[in-house]
Amino acid sequence: MDILNVACTRAKKTKIMYVANLSYALLEKYLQMVLKLDFISYDSEWYEVTEKGRVFLEKYSDFSSKYSEFESEMQRMMFERETLEKLCMPVKSVASRSGSLRRRRN
């Protein structure tokens, strides 16, 4: 994602490396990957995101946003489930509680 975002405004390898916070070895690996996928193009000096890369960025951003919402909703649902489960746990009988109350008074 960072590589593609940087390449949206045409960038040289050094800028991509620093903005994406990658080591040179990782930069080389990922640049080859996104070039092979046709997400970016290279013209012997500049890297630039392709139309396919722009579509990927847009779709990924959409997916990421929906996934975050889904995760938040799942956390809320898990909390609600735990609350319901706690409410369904048996409590001590009224007789045993009243007996312990009488003993405390004495």
N, C-alpha and C positions, 0 to 999 in steps of 0.2 A: 504494500500500500504506500509506504513512504517513498519508495523508488518511483512509483507511478505519479504520485503527487508532485514530487520535485520535477519530474520530466514533463509535467503539464506546461511548464514555462520554458522549455528547452534548457538543458543543463549539461554541464561537463561532468565527467566521472568524479572529479574531486568534490564538487558541490554535492552530488548525490551521496557520496560516501559520508560527508560530514553531516548533512541534513538528516539522512536516514540512520546516522549513528552506527555505521557498519565498519568492520575491519576491511582491509583491502581484499583479503581472501574471500570473505563473505560477499562483498560487493561484486567481485568477479563471478562468483557462483550464481548469485541472484540476477545479475545483469544478463548472463547467458540464458537463464531460465525465461525471463520476461521477453528477451529478444526472440527466443525460440517459439514462444507463445504468440508472438506478434503483438504484444502489448505496448512495446516501444520500438522506435526505429533509431538507427544510428547512421550519421552521414560523415563519418571519419573525424568528427570533432564534437558534435552535439548529439545528445540523446533527447528524443521527444516522444511523448505518448502518442500512440496511434488512435484511430477511431475505435478500434476494438478495445484498446486499453481504457479509453474514456467510458465506454459502455460498461466495462468490467468495474471501474471505479464507482460508477453510478449504481449499478446493481449491488455491489458489495456494500456500499453505504446504506442502501435501502435495507438489505438483509441484516446488516449489523444493528441498525436502529430497531427493526422488528424483533430481532433476537434479544436485545436488551430489554425491550418491553415484555417479551415472553418470560425472560428470567425473573424480572421483577414480579410479574403476575404469579409465577410458580412459587416464589418465596412467600408472597401473601397467602397463597392457597395452602402451603405447608404450615404456616402459622395458624391459619384457621382450622386446619385438620388437627393439629396438636391441641388446640383449644377445645375442639369438640371431643377429642379422645380423653382429655383430662376431665371434662364434664361427665363423661360416661363411666369414669372409674368409680367402683363401689366405695361407699363411705361406711364407717363403722356404724353399727346399729344404734338406734336412738336409746335403747335400754342400756347398752354398755357405756354410752356417753353420759347418760343421766346418773348412772352408778358412780362413775368417776367424779362427777360433779359433787355428789353427796359426800364422797370420801374426802374431797378437798375441803368442804365446809367444816367437817368435824375436826 
